[in-house]
Amino acid sequence: MPPDVLDLFCELAAVPSPPGGERPVADLVTRYLRDCGLEVDEDTAGKRIDASAGNLYTRIEPTADGEPLLLCGHLDTVPPTGEIRPEVVDGVVRNAAGTILGADDKAAVAVMLEATRRLLAENRPHAGVELLFTPKEEVGLLGAYAFDQARLQARTGYVYDQAAPIGTVVLGAPFSQSLEVTFHGRASHAGMYPDEGRSSIAAAARAIAELRLGRVDEISTANVGTISGGTAANIVPEWCTFVAEARSHDESRLAELVQEMQDAITFAAGVAECEVSTTMRKSYRGYRFSKSDRAVSLAAGALGRCGYSASYELSGGAADANVFNERGLEVVNLANGMIDIHTPDERIAVDDLEAMVDVTLALVDEARA
């Protein structure tokens, strides 16, 4: 007998797949889909984004009228810091080895695979299902950005990439911009000629101290995630770089926040008599749905079929849904019961894994109806 969704999830989760190292998990997914009688196409995205695997794509041709659906999950996890040994305790899957579990997003991958198996094995009528599994989602949605969405027939889709109770429907995600800031000072001996130096680290520290970080307002956040610089304790540091980001559900508010950050950076450089350069890039575009939009109403109907009342929220993070919504599709992010993702306490209930298989099949039924 084929593994059930719990066994499949545990098998996938036990295989490390940090961003760029998705090959072993991609091979497992490919083998599973081929065992279901499906052809799997792997594109060349891996080479283009420095990953060991590309995007995996397969299509199940329709057997009934209705609306084809895209189901998308990502193959990578945040980097584990040790072994992953999934275990079930009191109906909940955790990692017995004390690092991440990888429910984000292997719970979604397992659910989509098991739902596909059942769809085919039970000869359930459907209007067409397309499956996409992406690499390097956790470091900028890179696999999804590298995928040729012109291949898709579906205009409506779902990702399961929100750590919240089943029934939660994400109506919107923020816009984001990252800033890589490099201060260039002047090196000198810190003991004998400190006055001749210009400390890039001091300049960076002043800039960071002036930034409004954390929750800036009810729709915006900002963060400094990494900082590096200097060569030795007795040398006034010539170079220092930090990477910051800003997010907002309002694009104009994001622009204002980024300008505020740039002003603080420029001021700090001037006070410290350092030069500064800032490289900016759009991380991803936000989106916003209404409850009446087709993809949202389909999700509410499917959740209702499975006994869940839909609730709605905005997300503070991004998912592959951001990419496809930017490109004109309607792709909704549905919560799947994950808890404490990206931490050693990451976990998911067995009941939620099984329930999301039912939700997936209900989505297919809703799209056919």
Order of alpha helices (4+ residues) and beta strands (2+ residues): alpha-alpha-beta-alpha-beta-beta-beta-beta-alpha-beta-alpha-beta-beta-beta-alpha-beta-beta-beta-alpha-beta-beta-alpha-beta-alpha-beta-beta-alpha
